[in-house]
């Protein structure tokens, strides 16, 4: 019997299995597994489309938990995804930060705060240590340090759930901003400008016609 069947079978059973798998993942959203986020990796695991040893932040404890849930043999961590120490967080050298904001969209849980042209900083309790922000920094002012007291995910399910919710909100904001940018671009395309100008001319002509009608004896 497959894990999906044990969870009820069919689409609903698969969805429950994806939820159960996702709950075992550390929610760092680091993409090391080869998927865009933890949820996508969980879905692939539920389908049997990938191996259960590709979560670098989760390491062996997560592999064992996934093996129990999915009824599959535990495997050694995949060396291709590397390793990731829990409790690692990003730190920004604020004296070197140029305020370019390129690190902001790179952070999947919005743990970096700052305004354009101003020094940015990281909120350590919210940082998952995903390591996605250093490559985005053009002046190399972001580094990773280990703060064991603030290890946020694997050993703290509540923090993992918070990270997942912050990631969801992050994705919603990015989607909304993309839609707003697309709408602004549409307004400023030549065709849109011509249509807008034509609508304005038509409105002006209507006003002129009403005024001319009122002046007639």
C-alpha positions in Angstrom: 0.0 0.0 0.0 1.4 3.4 -1.0 1.6 6.3 1.4 -1.1 8.2 -0.5 -3.5 5.2 -0.1 -2.8 5.1 3.6 -3.9 8.8 3.7 -7.2 8.0 2.0 -6.3 7.6 -1.7 -7.3 9.8 -4.6 -6.6 13.6 -4.9 -7.7 14.2 -1.3 -5.4 11.5 0.0 -2.5 12.9 -2.0 -3.1 16.4 -0.8 -3.1 15.2 2.8 0.2 13.3 2.2 1.8 16.4 0.7 0.7 18.3 3.8 2.2 15.6 6.0 5.5 15.6 4.1 5.6 19.4 4.1 5.2 19.4 7.9 8.4 17.4 8.3 10.5 19.7 6.2 12.4 22.6 7.9 10.8 25.3 5.7 14.1 27.0 4.9 13.0 27.4 1.3 16.6 27.1 0.3 16.0 25.3 -3.1 19.0 23.0 -2.6 16.7 20.0 -3.2 16.3 21.2 -6.8 12.8 22.4 -6.3 11.6 26.1 -6.0 10.4 25.6 -2.4 9.7 23.1 0.4 6.1 22.6 -0.8 7.2 21.6 -4.3 9.7 19.1 -2.9 7.0 17.7 -0.6 4.7 17.3 -3.6 7.4 15.5 -5.6 8.1 13.2 -2.6 4.4 12.4 -2.3 4.3 11.4 -6.0 7.5 9.3 -5.6 9.2 11.5 -8.2 12.3 12.3 -6.2 14.5 10.9 -3.4 13.9 11.7 0.3 17.5 12.5 1.0 17.7 15.9 -0.7 16.9 18.2 2.2 20.3 19.6 3.2 19.0 21.7 6.2 16.9 18.8 7.5 19.7 16.3 7.3 19.5 12.8 8.7 16.6 13.4 11.2 14.4 14.7 8.4 15.4 11.8 6.1 14.4 9.3 8.8 11.1 11.0 9.5 10.3 11.1 5.8 11.2 7.4 5.4 8.8 6.5 8.2 6.0 8.5 6.8 6.5 7.4 3.2 7.3 3.7 3.9 10.6 4.0 2.0 14.1 3.1 3.1 16.2 5.8 4.6 19.1 6.9 2.5 22.3 8.7 3.3 22.2 12.5 2.7 22.7 13.2 -1.0 26.2 14.8 -1.3 25.0 16.7 -4.4 22.9 19.0 -2.2 25.7 19.7 0.3 25.1 20.3 4.0 23.6 23.1 6.0 24.1 23.7 9.7 21.0 24.6 11.5 21.1 27.9 13.4 22.9 29.6 10.5 21.7 33.1 9.8 22.7 35.9 7.5 24.4 39.0 8.8 24.8 42.2 6.8 27.8 44.5 7.2 25.7 47.7 7.4 28.8 49.9 6.9 29.4 48.3 3.5 25.7 48.0 2.5 24.8 50.4 -0.4 21.1 50.0 0.1 20.5 48.6 -3.4 17.6 46.4 -2.1 18.6 43.4 -4.3 18.7 41.2 -1.3 15.1 41.9 -0.3 13.4 39.8 -3.1 16.0 37.1 -2.7 14.9 36.4 0.9 12.0 33.9 0.8 10.8 34.9 4.3 11.3 38.6 4.2 13.8 38.5 7.0 15.8 41.4 5.6 14.5 45.0 6.2 15.7 48.2 4.7 14.9 51.1 2.4 16.5 52.1 -0.9 19.7 53.9 -0.3 19.7 52.9 3.4 21.6 50.2 5.1 19.7 46.9 5.4 19.7 44.5 8.3 18.6 40.9 9.0 16.0 39.8 11.6 17.9 36.8 13.1 14.8 35.1 14.6 13.1 35.1 11.2 16.1 34.1 9.0 16.1 30.5 7.9 19.7 30.4 6.8 18.7 29.6 3.2 21.9 31.2 1.8 20.0 32.8 -1.1 20.8 36.4 -0.2 24.7 36.5 -0.4 24.8 35.9 -4.2 22.3 38.7 -4.7 24.5 41.3 -3.0 26.7 43.2 -5.5 29.2 44.3 -2.8 29.5 41.0 -0.9 28.5 42.5 2.4 26.3 39.5 3.5 27.8 36.5 5.3 26.4 33.5 7.2 27.1 33.0 10.9 26.0 30.3 13.3 23.9 31.3 16.2 22.8 28.0 17.8 20.5 29.7 20.2 18.4 30.9 17.3 18.3 27.8 15.2 14.9 28.4 13.6 13.5 25.4 11.8 14.3 21.7 12.2 14.3 21.7 15.9 11.5 24.1 16.3 8.3 23.1 14.5 6.6 26.4 15.6 9.3 28.4 13.9 9.1 26.2 10.9 5.4 26.9 10.6 6.1 30.7 11.0 8.7 30.5 8.3 6.2 28.8 6.0 3.6 31.5 6.6 6.2 34.2 6.0 7.1 32.5 2.7 3.5 32.4 1.7 3.0 36.1 2.4 6.3 36.8 0.5 5.0 35.0 -2.5 1.7 36.8 -2.4 3.4 40.2 -2.2 5.7 39.3 -5.2 2.7 38.1 -7.2 0.7 41.3 -6.4 3.7 43.5 -7.2 4.2 41.7 -10.5 0.6 42.3 -11.4 0.9 46.0 -10.5 4.0 46.3 -12.7 2.3 44.6 -15.6 -0.7 46.9 -15.2 1.6 49.9 -15.2 3.4 48.7 -18.3 0.1 48.1 -20.1 -1.0 51.7 -19.3 2.2 53.0 -20.9 2.3 50.9 -24.0 1.9 52.9 -27.3 -1.5 51.2 -27.9 -2.8 52.0 -24.5 -1.5 55.6 -24.7 -3.3 56.0 -28.1 -6.5 54.6 -26.7 -6.3 56.8 -23.6 -5.7 59.8 -25.8 -8.6 59.0 -28.0 -10.9 58.6 -25.0 -9.8 62.0 -23.7 -10.4 63.6 -27.1 -13.8 62.1 -27.3 -14.7 63.3 -23.8 -13.5 66.8 -24.7 -15.6 66.8 -27.9 -18.7 65.8 -25.9 -18.1 68.7 -23.5 -17.6 71.1 -26.4 -20.8 69.8 -28.0 -22.8 70.3 -24.9 -21.5 73.8 -24.4 -22.2 74.7 -28.0 -25.8 73.4 -27.6 -26.3 75.6 -24.5 -25.2 78.7 -26.5 -27.7 78.2 -29.3 -30.8 80.5 -29.0 
